[in-house]
Amino acid sequence: MRRKIFPVIVTIFIILIHFFLTAEQKAKTGEESKRQFRRSFFWAEKDLFDARILLHEKDKIRLTRKQQQKAEKMMLVYEESTIKNSAEIKILEIKFASYLESGNSDRDEIAKLIKEISKRKTECIIKYMHYLLDLKEMLSGEQIEKLKEIHVKVKQHVEKGKRDSRR
């Protein structure tokens, strides 16, 4: 009897772990999507549009095949760079936390670590701005105007949703 129950219990345990890990990953993905939307929305106010927006609205703004390919390539290069830089920043943050936990308090070393983390984060922001500006440069004036119109409609929709949710 024990030999039959043990595999069943292990199987149920594995299924539960898988369920909880999947649910946690979906929550993180949802939060990341919201953060990307807010960031894209912010920059769209300044007439700078992420490649995801360009590709999503490609028919409405009449994006050419060449522009689509260029936007896709730029997005992939940017995302690859971001993933790499984020990992390096996380490692530096772990080193910094570990240094502080060790009880060391060398002010120069602390300043050095903080400056390196700040430098890497600043580089990420600069790369993002270059990415957005490069995308804008490849668009025609008509495409930018159409994106502005789309952004106004999205903004109105978001504001309406906020008003409705307060009721």
PyMOL commands that set and color helices and strands:
alter all, ss='L'
color gray80, all
select helices_A, chain A and resi 2-44+51-56+65-101+107-137+141-166
alter helices_A, ss='H'
color red, helices_A
deselect
rebuild
show_as cartoon
